[in-house]
Amino acid sequence: HNPVSNMKLATGGFTPLPELFKEGVNVGIGTDGPASNNTLDMFESMKFVALLHKHHRWDPCVAKAQEVLDMATIHGAKALHAFDRIGSIEEGKLADLVVIDFKKPHLTPCYDVVSHLIYACRSLDVYATIVDGRVLMLGDDFLTLDKDEVMERSRREAERLTGEIGCWGSSVSSSPSC
C-alpha cells in the first residue's frame, strides 16, 4: 500500500483495508519511488495510511496506530518473504532499527509511543539507524558514507538521466510541478 504515491499520481481509489484484513490478506506499506513520492518518508506514509482510511470510512477506529505500525514492520517483512529475518525485534533476527529522538517540541508530551510514531514522528526525528546491528547513522552523521558526495553524484545522475529522456519524460503526472 503506497498511499502518498497513489494520491500524488491519482491512481485507483481507496484500498479496502478492513476487507483485506478480514480476508487475511497481508498488507504492507511502501513509499514507491522518488518520481511519485518525493520524500520517501515512511513516517509520512504511515500517517497517511491511518488518516486516509479513517477519513474515507468516517471511522476513527479504522487503521489503528498499532495496525499501521504492524503494516510497516511485520507485514512488510512478510511481503518480502523475510519475516524469519526482519520485521520485529526478536532473538535470531537482524537488528534493523531506528532510534527516535522524542525530546523535540512536536513530540512533547508523549502519551502513547505507538500513536506518536504514526501521527507525530517525521524522518528527521530519527537519531540513529542500525542495520544488522551496525550503526549507520548517528545524529546528523552518516558513519559509512560521505553524504555530500552521494548527494552530488545523485544530482548529477538525475540530470544525466532527465537529459537523455527529456525533462521528466512525457507523463504529466511525473512532472515535478504536478
Summary of the structure (lengths in Angstrom):
residues: 178
radius of gyration: 18.1
end to end distance: 21.3
largest distance: 51.1
contacts: 434
relative contact order: 0.11
helix: 44%
strand: 10%
